[in-house]
Amino acid sequence: METKQIQSKQAVTRQMKTTLKTMTKEVEPIIEGLMQEVESSNLDQSGPLEFIYTGVNTDMEHVFDLEIAVPVATGSKDQDAVKTKNLPELKCVSTLFKGSMDEIDDVYKTIYTGLEQKGIIPTDTVREIYENWVSYSSKENVVEIQVGIN
């Protein structure tokens, strides 16, 4: 776990309200549509897909905000109906997770326990950067977890 200052970046995003229980089923069509929009608008993707969670907790039925973001080249202009936005800077602790998404909860427990032990207060923002995505259950997935801190 390392502390990082993530710079702001430009992205095409979609926002939704969801729960941990229903999210997996709900995000797939949104991701597909978002990727098609970026590709068809000739925007240059500048980084991997990101999930930005606001207000999430361990309750599987708690409703929270999820923003799905595709980073694009800085200075990209809106293309017809495809709008870009600026993702804000984020001070965070970062951990690289490798494996099936069924195992990611243990990594989050370790992160939050470590923060508590160090007296560091997390914000309500968490980002997951999907560096390598194969499938939900693949051991080849690589996800950078960024937990916002004050």
JOWO-V534966 format. One line per field, one symbol per residue. ss: DSSP state (H for helix, E for strand, L for the rest). psi: psi as a letter, one per 20 degrees, with the letter a starting at -180 (. if undefined). burial: # if it has 9 or more other ideal C-beta (glycine too) atoms within 8 Angstrom, else .. A space follows every 50 residues. Layout:
ss->???
psi->???
burial->???
//
This chain:
ss->LEEEEELLEEEEEEEEEELLLLHHHHHHHHHHHHHHHHHHLLLLEEEEEE EEEELLLLLLLLLEEEEEEEEELLLLLLELLELLEEELLEEEEEEEEELL HHHHHHHHHHHHHHHHHHLLLEEEEEEEEEEELLLLLLLLLEEEEEEEEL
psi->pqpqopqqqqrprpqrparhhigghhhghggggghgggghikqopjrrqq poppjqaiohjpprpppppoprppjpqqodioqrrpprqpprqpppppaq iiihhhggggghgggghikppqajppqponhopgrgjpiiqopppooqq.
burial->...#.#..#####..#.###..#..##..##.###.##..#.#..#.### ####.#.....#.#########...#.....#.#..#..########..# #.##..##.###.##....#.#..######..#....#..#########.
//
